[in-house]
Amino acid sequence: MEGLCLVNAMHITASVFINDDEPGLHHDYELWLEKLAPHAPTNAYRHNRTGEDNADAHLKRQIMGREVVLAITKGTLDFGPWEQIFYGEFDGRRRKRVLVKIIGE
C-alpha cells in the first residue's frame, strides 16, 4: 500500500505530534509548555470567564498542533529515526477521541 495516514486529536484541548519517546524530553515539554501557557492564575485568561479554567489547554494545543500526516510506503508508516506519534492531553475532563484516516492504494 502507498498513501497517507492522517492522525487527528479531534478535540480543541488535545494535540497529536511527532517526536522522540525519551522521558527527559517529555519532562522538558511539560515544563516548557507550562512556562509558555501557565495554568495559574486562571483569572489571567479572558476565556476562563466563561466558567471554565482551561484556557491554558487551548493555547498548549495550538503550540503542539492538531494533527500529523505520515506517508505510507509498502504498507509501512514512514518515520524518521526515533520518530513516534504522541497524543498530548492538556485538559482531561472530557471524553476524547482520535481520528486515524488512511488514504491510498
N, C-alpha and C positions, 0 to 999 in steps of 0.2 A: 504494500500500500504506500502511496505517495500522497501527501496532502498537508493539512494544517490542523493543529489542535488548539482550540481556544479554551482557556480556563478563566472563569469569571467569578468574582466573590459574591455577586448578587445581593449585596447589601451595602448601604451607604456608610457604615462604620466598620467595614471589614476590608481586607486587602488580599490580593494574590500577587506574589512577586517571586523572582528567581534570584537565588544567591547560594552561598556555601553553607552547608549544615555543620557549623562549628560553634560550640557553646559560647565561646568568648565573643564571637560576632553577634550572636543572639542577644547576649547581655548588653553589648555596645549599642545595638539598635534600640533596645528598651530605654537606655539612658539618653541617647541622642534624641529620640522622639519625645521623651518627657521634657527635655530642655527646650525643644522647638515648640511644643504644644503641651504645656503642663496641665494636668487635670485640675489642680487647685491654684489659685482660688477660683471656684466655679462661677462666682459672680463677675469675673473679669470678661466673660463671654456674653455677648448680646443674645446668642442663640439659647443660652440656658434660661433666659427669661420666659421661655415658652413652657416651662415646667419640667424640663429635662436637665440633666447635668452632663451631657455627653458631647459638648462642642469640641472638646479636645479629640475625641474619637473620630469625628468628621474630618478634622484637619490632618490627623495622622494617616487616615485612609488616603487623603488627597496626596500626601507626600509619598506613600508607599505604592500607590497605584491600584487600579481597579481590576486589571486582568493581564494575562500574558498570552502570547501566541507563540507556538513552537512549530517548527517544521517536522514533518514525519517523512522519513526515508526508509524504504524497505520495511515498513511496519514498525519502525522504532522512532521514538522521540529523539530529536537531535539536540542533545545537551552538550554544552562545553564541559571541560574538565571541572569537576566538583560542583557543577550546577544542579540544583534541585528546585522544585516548586514548593512554595510555602504559602500557607494561609495565615494572615495576621488578623487577630481578633482584638478590637480596641474598645468594644462595648458589649460585654457578654450577656446582656439582659434579655435579648430577643432570640428567638429561634432563627437560625440561619441556614442557608443552602448554598451550594456551589454548583455552577453550571460547567459541564465539560462537553464541548461540541467538536466533533471531528468532521472535517470536510476533505474529501479526497476520493481517490480511486484505488 
